[in-house]
Amino acid sequence: MFRWIVAVIHALSSAAWFGAMFYSLTTLHPRARAYFREDSDLEEFIATVAQGARWKVLLAFVLMGFSGVLLAFLSNWSQTEWYFIVVKALLWLIALLIFNYGSWTLWPRRIFASPAEVPSFRARFRAIAITLITIAAAAIALGVALEM
């Protein structure tokens, strides 16, 4: 029963992370761009929506990491399956580093960017979002493969 609870926490935190990024990239930002006529209004809206979000994302990362480690030690996996776990752990670490770079380095620069710099920051954040969604999808696929 304990393993099941940990697996549910792992799945839900992973789904929250993936879902939030996917929604932001495919729905929130495109719809906001269509709604706001001025770039400055769009940037103000995005900054308002994003306020405090990094802590929620970091909480999802912590829950994923902690529950993933617990699952690794609660399961009886073969050596090949342990390679999947190592790859998942590396993907988690890479995603965490990318998120922290975007959140703690690029985001403050975007907030204080001149209007001419904003398109470059949007492009970088889009690339980061696509990268993180791809990493999340790969890690989730590896997790599903482990349970099959």
MARFIKE-462705 format. One record per residue (C-alpha): residue in three letters; x, y, z negated. Coordinates in steps of 0.1 Angstrom, whole numbers, plus 5000, padded with zeros to 4 digits. Layout:
N
<code=ALA u=X v=Y w=Z> .
...
***
This chain:
148
<code=MET u=5000 v=5000 w=5000> .
<code=PHE u=5028 v=5024 w=4991> .
<code=ARG u=5045 v=5018 w=5026> .
<code=TRP u=5011 v=5026 w=5042> .
<code=ILE u=5008 v=5059 w=5024> .
<code=VAL u=5043 v=5069 w=5033> .
<code=ALA u=5037 v=5059 w=5069> .
<code=VAL u=5005 v=5081 w=5070> .
<code=ILE u=5024 v=5110 w=5055> .
<code=HIS u=5051 v=5105 w=5081> .
<code=ALA u=5026 v=5103 w=5110> .
<code=LEU u=5005 v=5133 w=5098> .
<code=SER u=5036 v=5156 w=5093> .
<code=SER u=5049 v=5146 w=5127> .
<code=ALA u=5015 v=5152 w=5143> .
<code=ALA u=5012 v=5186 w=5126> .
<code=TRP u=5047 v=5196 w=5139> .
<code=PHE u=5040 v=5184 w=5174> .
<code=GLY u=5005 v=5198 w=5175> .
<code=ALA u=5014 v=5232 w=5162> .
<code=MET u=5042 v=5236 w=5188> .
<code=PHE u=5020 v=5222 w=5216> .
<code=TYR u=4991 v=5245 w=5208> .
<code=SER u=5013 v=5275 w=5205> .
<code=LEU u=5030 v=5268 w=5239> .
<code=THR u=5000 v=5257 w=5259> .
<code=THR u=4971 v=5277 w=5244> .
<code=LEU u=4980 v=5305 w=5220> .
<code=HIS u=5007 v=5323 w=5239> .
<code=PRO u=4991 v=5320 w=5274> .
<code=ARG u=4957 v=5332 w=5261> .
<code=ALA u=4973 v=5360 w=5241> .
<code=ARG u=4992 v=5372 w=5272> .
<code=ALA u=4959 v=5372 w=5291> .
<code=TYR u=4942 v=5392 w=5264> .
<code=PHE u=4967 v=5419 w=5256> .
<code=ARG u=4975 v=5444 w=5284> .
<code=GLU u=5005 v=5460 w=5267> .
<code=ASP u=5037 v=5439 w=5258> .
<code=SER u=5040 v=5458 w=5226> .
<code=ASP u=5005 v=5447 w=5215> .
<code=LEU u=5012 v=5411 w=5225> .
<code=GLU u=5045 v=5412 w=5205> .
<code=GLU u=5028 v=5427 w=5175> .
<code=PHE u=5001 v=5400 w=5177> .
<code=ILE u=5026 v=5371 w=5180> .
<code=ALA u=5046 v=5385 w=5150> .
<code=THR u=5014 v=5387 w=5129> .
<code=VAL u=5004 v=5352 w=5138> .
<code=ALA u=5039 v=5338 w=5132> .
<code=GLN u=5043 v=5355 w=5098> .
<code=GLY u=5051 v=5329 w=5072> .
<code=ALA u=5048 v=5300 w=5097> .
<code=ARG u=5085 v=5289 w=5094> .
<code=TRP u=5078 v=5277 w=5058> .
<code=LYS u=5049 v=5256 w=5069> .
<code=VAL u=5071 v=5241 w=5097> .
<code=LEU u=5100 v=5235 w=5073> .
<code=LEU u=5075 v=5218 w=5049> .
<code=ALA u=5065 v=5195 w=5078> .
<code=PHE u=5102 v=5188 w=5085> .
<code=VAL u=5109 v=5180 w=5048> .
<code=LEU u=5078 v=5156 w=5047> .
<code=MET u=5089 v=5140 w=5080> .
<code=GLY u=5125 v=5135 w=5068> .
<code=PHE u=5117 v=5123 w=5033> .
<code=SER u=5090 v=5099 w=5045> .
<code=GLY u=5112 v=5087 w=5073> .
<code=VAL u=5140 v=5078 w=5049> .
<code=LEU u=5115 v=5061 w=5026> .
<code=LEU u=5101 v=5041 w=5056> .
<code=ALA u=5135 v=5031 w=5067> .
<code=PHE u=5143 v=5015 w=5033> .
<code=LEU u=5108 v=5001 w=5028> .
<code=SER u=5109 v=4982 w=5061> .
<code=ASN u=5127 v=4950 w=5071> .
<code=TRP u=5141 v=4960 w=5105> .
<code=SER u=5166 v=4943 w=5127> .
<code=GLN u=5199 v=4958 w=5136> .
<code=THR u=5185 v=4969 w=5170> .
<code=GLU u=5156 v=4986 w=5152> .
<code=TRP u=5181 v=5004 w=5130> .
<code=TYR u=5195 v=5020 w=5161> .
<code=PHE u=5161 v=5035 w=5167> .
<code=ILE u=5161 v=5048 w=5132> .
<code=VAL u=5195 v=5064 w=5137> .
<code=VAL u=5183 v=5080 w=5170> .
<code=LYS u=5152 v=5093 w=5153> .
<code=ALA u=5173 v=5108 w=5125> .
<code=LEU u=5196 v=5125 w=5150> .
<code=LEU u=5166 v=5139 w=5169> .
<code=TRP u=5152 v=5151 w=5136> .
<code=LEU u=5185 v=5168 w=5127> .
<code=ILE u=5188 v=5184 w=5162> .
<code=ALA u=5152 v=5197 w=5161> .
<code=LEU u=5158 v=5211 w=5126> .
<code=LEU u=5189 v=5229 w=5138> .
<code=ILE u=5172 v=5243 w=5169> .
<code=PHE u=5142 v=5254 w=5148> .
<code=ASN u=5164 v=5271 w=5123> .
<code=TYR u=5184 v=5289 w=5151> .
<code=GLY u=5152 v=5301 w=5166> .
<code=SER u=5136 v=5310 w=5133> .
<code=TRP u=5165 v=5326 w=5114> .
<code=THR u=5186 v=5340 w=5143> .
<code=LEU u=5165 v=5346 w=5174> .
<code=TRP u=5132 v=5356 w=5157> .
<code=PRO u=5147 v=5386 w=5138> .
<code=ARG u=5164 v=5397 w=5171> .
<code=ARG u=5131 v=5394 w=5189> .
<code=ILE u=5113 v=5415 w=5163> .
<code=PHE u=5138 v=5443 w=5167> .
<code=ALA u=5143 v=5439 w=5205> .
<code=SER u=5138 v=5468 w=5229> .
<code=PRO u=5110 v=5464 w=5254> .
<code=ALA u=5135 v=5456 w=5281> .
<code=GLU u=5149 v=5427 w=5260> .
<code=VAL u=5115 v=5411 w=5252> .
<code=PRO u=5112 v=5390 w=5284> .
<code=SER u=5145 v=5374 w=5278> .
<code=PHE u=5135 v=5364 w=5242> .
<code=ARG u=5102 v=5351 w=5255> .
<code=ALA u=5120 v=5329 w=5279> .
<code=ARG u=5144 v=5316 w=5252> .
<code=PHE u=5115 v=5308 w=5229> .
<code=ARG u=5097 v=5290 w=5257> .
<code=ALA u=5128 v=5269 w=5263> .
<code=ILE u=5131 v=5261 w=5226> .
<code=ALA u=5094 v=5252 w=5224> .
<code=ILE u=5097 v=5228 w=5254> .
<code=THR u=5128 v=5213 w=5239> .
<code=LEU u=5113 v=5208 w=5205> .
<code=ILE u=5081 v=5193 w=5220> .
<code=THR u=5102 v=5169 w=5240> .
<code=ILE u=5122 v=5159 w=5210> .
<code=ALA u=5091 v=5154 w=5189> .
<code=ALA u=5075 v=5133 w=5216> .
<code=ALA u=5106 v=5111 w=5219> .
<code=ALA u=5108 v=5107 w=5181> .
<code=ILE u=5071 v=5098 w=5179> .
<code=ALA u=5075 v=5073 w=5208> .
<code=LEU u=5105 v=5057 w=5190> .
<code=GLY u=5084 v=5054 w=5158> .
<code=VAL u=5055 v=5038 w=5177> .
<code=ALA u=5080 v=5014 w=5193> .
<code=LEU u=5093 v=5004 w=5158> .
<code=GLU u=5059 v=4995 w=5147> .
<code=MET u=5050 v=4973 w=5177> .
***
